[in-house]
Amino acid sequence: MVNEAKFWQDMPEVQQQLNQIDPIIQDNLASVKGKLGEALRYAFSASGKKLRPTFVLEFGQLQKPAKNDRLLKIATSVEVLHNATLIHDDIIDESPDRHGRESIQAKYGKQIAVYAGDFLFALSLRMLSNNTSKITNLRINGSAMQNILAGETEQFGNEYNMQITKKEYLDQIRGKTAILFGYSCFIGALEGGFKRKVANQAKKIGESVGMAFQLKDDILDYTAESSVLNKPVLADVVNGVYTGPLIFALEKDPDSKLHDLVKKGKDLTTADLKEIDHWVKDKGGIQAAEKLATDYTNNALELLEKNFKQYPRYEVIKQIIDKLLARQY
């Protein structure tokens, strides 16, 4: 897993706030006994970048600093929700690891993993409901959870589908990733005192950021070293999960060389994967995905400037968005 401190080392003020999230989570897990408690504490024993709670905190403090810890606890509820989805993802994908460590389902078994994910969904909702007085936030929480699960189901239904279209892929990552980024910005803005109309603009910013973030993740599968990503290179291809760079390259593959390779599915060898990597780059799959990620990032930045440039934390949010597109891990 990418160390949180490394990612935020040039933004110590952001890091300082995020440092308060893990203790809140551990306090909420302290009373959970047995294997379930052990699994839950293991899930949070390695700290990630905490991007989603970052957007809650930043939009929640765009106008002025938070007066109490309610906003921090709401941001924590989003991190808990995100981790619940990751645990369930790994069950569905039968993934043996998550960011270089054993996944919950591999280490503790599917039954405990299901309970762990369910527990975190419930904990996330409880933390939100205990710290917000806005019924809109509770409603959008339910809507976000529904859309996230629909996105995951859509991805599951497209496994080994070489006919998956660009639109289907984008719809898939909207549900899988962008919805939760949008939700994070929306509830932060509402809690920060903005009217719903303005909060909806924050939501659009978050969704564009989420689309760019997932596209960048999918690009890094082809451009980053396995040791940096902490997962096998092109593992998604072997598992039948076809992402932007491959989908865009398949569209430009009239001689069907790439198609013939991908058809091998679970029988793909290391040599095959190297050849797929070559053809994806040769056919412009990386460039197409990078252009799309840049377009989504620019859209987010334009909306941010149009709606929030006058506020004190504008430059911080802009820096974070730029940082996400430029990252190499």
N, C-alpha and C positions, 0 to 999 in steps of 0.2 A: 504494500500500500504506500502511496506517495505520502511522505511525511508532511503533516499540516504546517509545521514551523518552516520547512523549506519553501513551500509554496508562498507563504505570506511574509517571508523574511524582509521584503522591501516595504511592507505595509504593517508596521508594528502596532498601530492603533487598532486595526482590524483584528490582528492576532490576539491582542489583549482581551478583546471582547469574546472571541471564540474560545479562549482558554477556560472560560467559565461554563461552557456547555457540558463537557464531559463529567464534571463533578455533579451537575444536576441530574444527568442520566444515571450515574452510578448510585446516587441517593434514592432514585426511584426504583432501582433494581435490587437494592440491598436486602429487602425482605423476601425476595423470591428464592425459594428453597430448591434443593435437589439439583438434578441434571438440567432442568429448565433454567434455573438461576445461573448455573455454571455456564450454560450455552449463551445466555443473554450477556453475561459479563464478558465472555470471550468475544462476542460480536463487537463490543465497543472497546476492546483492549488495544486496538490499533487505530490511531486517529487519522481520519481522512481530511480532505480539504475543506469540508463543511461549507460548500458553496451556497446551498439553498438557505440555510439559516443566515448566512452572510447577507443575502438579499433581503430577508425579513428585517434584519437589524438596520441595514443601510436605508431602505425606504421608510422604515419606522422612525428614523432619526434625520430624515432629510431636512426638516424644518428646524428641529431642536433636539437636544439629547433627551433620552427617555428619563422620566422622573423616578421610576422604580424598576423592579426586575421582572415585571409582567411581560414586557416585550422579549426579554431574554428567554423566558420560559416558553413563550409562543414559538420563538425561533428554534428552541430545543425540540419542541413537539414536531417540527418539520423534519429535523434530523432523524428523529425516531421513526417517523413515517417513511422516510427514504430508506432507512435500514430494514424496515419491515418488507418493503418491496424487493430489496436485494436478496434477503433470505428466501423469499418465495421464488424469485427468479432462479436461484441456484437449485432449488428442488425441481422445478420444471425442466431446467436444462441438464439436470443430473451433473452439475458442475462439481469437480473434485476440489477446486480451489477458488479463492476470491482474493485478488490482488496479492498473490504470492504466499497466501496462507490457506490452510484447509478451510473449506466452506463449512458452515454449520451442519448442513445435511451430510457431509462426508465425515465430519468429526463426531457428531452426536446421533446421526441417523435421521431419516426423513420424518419420523413421528415427532421427535423433539423439535426439529426444524419447523414443522407446520405450527406447532404450539408456540414456538418462539416468535414467528412472524405474526401470528394472530394476537399474541400478547402485546407486541409492539404497536399494532394497529389500534388496539384498545387503549394502550397507554398514551399514544399520540392524541387521540380524541379527548381523553380525560385531561391531559395537560392543557390542551387548547381551551376546552370548555371551562376549566378552572381559572383561566387567566384572561378571557375576553368577555366583554359584555355585549359584543356585536353579534347578533344572530346571523348576519350575512356571512361572517367568518365560518360559522358552524355549517351553514348551507354549502358554501364553496368547498369546505373540507370534504363533505360527502360527495360532491360532484367531482372533485379532483381524484378521490380514491376510485370512484367508478370509472373515470376516464383512463386512469393509470392501468387498472386491471383490464380494461378493454384493449388498450394498446399492447399489453403483454399477451393477451389471448390472440390478438391479430398476428403478432410475431410468431407465436407457436403454430398458428394455422398456415404460415408461409414457409415453414421449414422445408428446405430442399426444393423450393419453388423457383425455378430458373426463369419463369415468366413474370416474376414480380416486377411491377412498374415503378417508375420514379414516384408517382403519386401515392401508390400503396406504401412505399418505403417511407415517404415523408409523413403520411398519416400515422404510420406505425411509430416513428420516433417522436411525433407530437404527443401521442398518448404515453409512450414509454418514458420520455424525458421532459419535453417542453412544458407539459401541463403543470408539473410540480414546480418548475422555475417560475411560471406565471403565477401560480397560487402563492408562492413565497413573496413575490413582489406585491401582489394584491393585498394580502393580509397585513403586510408591513405598512403599506401606504394607508390603509384604513386605520390601523392602530396609531399611525403617526398623525392622524387628524385630517387627512384628505377626504373629500367627498367621494362617493362611489364612482362618479363620472371620471374623476382624475385617477382613482385607484384602478379603474379599468385600463387606462393608458399604461399604468405601471405593469399591469398584467400582460399587456401586449408586448411590452419591453422584455419581460421575463420569458415569455414564450419564444420570442425571436432569439434571445440569448440561449435558451435551452435547445433550440434547433441547431444553432451554430455549435454549441458545446458537443452535442451528440455526433454531428458531422465530423468535428475535429477528432473526437474519440475514434470514429471509424477510420479516419485518415491515418491516425497514429498506428493503427493495427498494421499498416503497410509501410510506414516510414520510420517508426521508432524501434529500437532494439528490444528484444524480449526481456532482457534484464531490467530495462527501464520501466516497462509496462507491468512487470511482474506477472506475466501470463504468456503462454506459448503464442508465437506469431501465427496469425491466420487461424487460430483455434475456431473462430466463428464459422469459417468456411467448411471445415470438417464436420461441424455440428449442424450444418444446413442453414445457418443464419447468414443471409446475404445482405451486405450493407452497401451504402452509397458508392464507394469507389468501384466495387465489383459490378454492381448493377449498371452503372454508367458505362463501364468498359464492355460489358456484355452487349449493350445496345450498339456499340461500335465495332462489333466482331463479325464481319461478313464471312470470313473464312472458317468460322466456327471452331478454331483451335482452342480458344478459351472455353467455349461451351463444352467441348469434348472432355477437357480436364475437369471442369466443375461437376460434370455428370457422374464422376466416380464417387462422389459423396463421401461416405465413411471409409472408403477404400483408398482415399488420397494418401500418397506417400510424402515424405519430406521433400523429395525431388519434385513431385507434382506441385507442392505448395510454393516452392521457389519459382517454378515456371508460371504459376498463376500470378505471383507477385510481379514477375517480369511483364506479363501481358497486361495486367491491370494498369501498370505505369505506362507501357507502350501505347495502349489504346486511349490514354488520356483520362482514365478514371479518377486518378488523384486530382488532376487539375480541375475537372468538373466539380468534384466534391469541395475542393478548396474555394472555388468561385462561389458556390452556393453558401458555404459557411461565411465567407466574406460579405455576401449580400445580406444574409440574416443579421450579421453583426452590425453592418452599416444601418440597417433598418432600425435596430435597437438603439443605436447611437443617435439617429435622427429623431426618434420619438423622445428620447431622453432630453435632448437639447430643446426640442419644441415645448415640452411640458414641464421640465424641472430645472432648467439652466439657472434660474434665479435663486435656487436654494443652496445652503452652505455645503451639503454633502454631494453636490452634483459631480464635482471633479473626481471624488473618490469612486463613485459608481462608474463613471466613464473609464477610469483607470482599471477597475476590475474587469469590465467588459473587454477592453483591449487586451488585458493580460490573459484572458481565457482563450482568445483566438491565437495568441502568440505562443502559447505553452507547447512544450515538447514532451509532455508526460501527462 
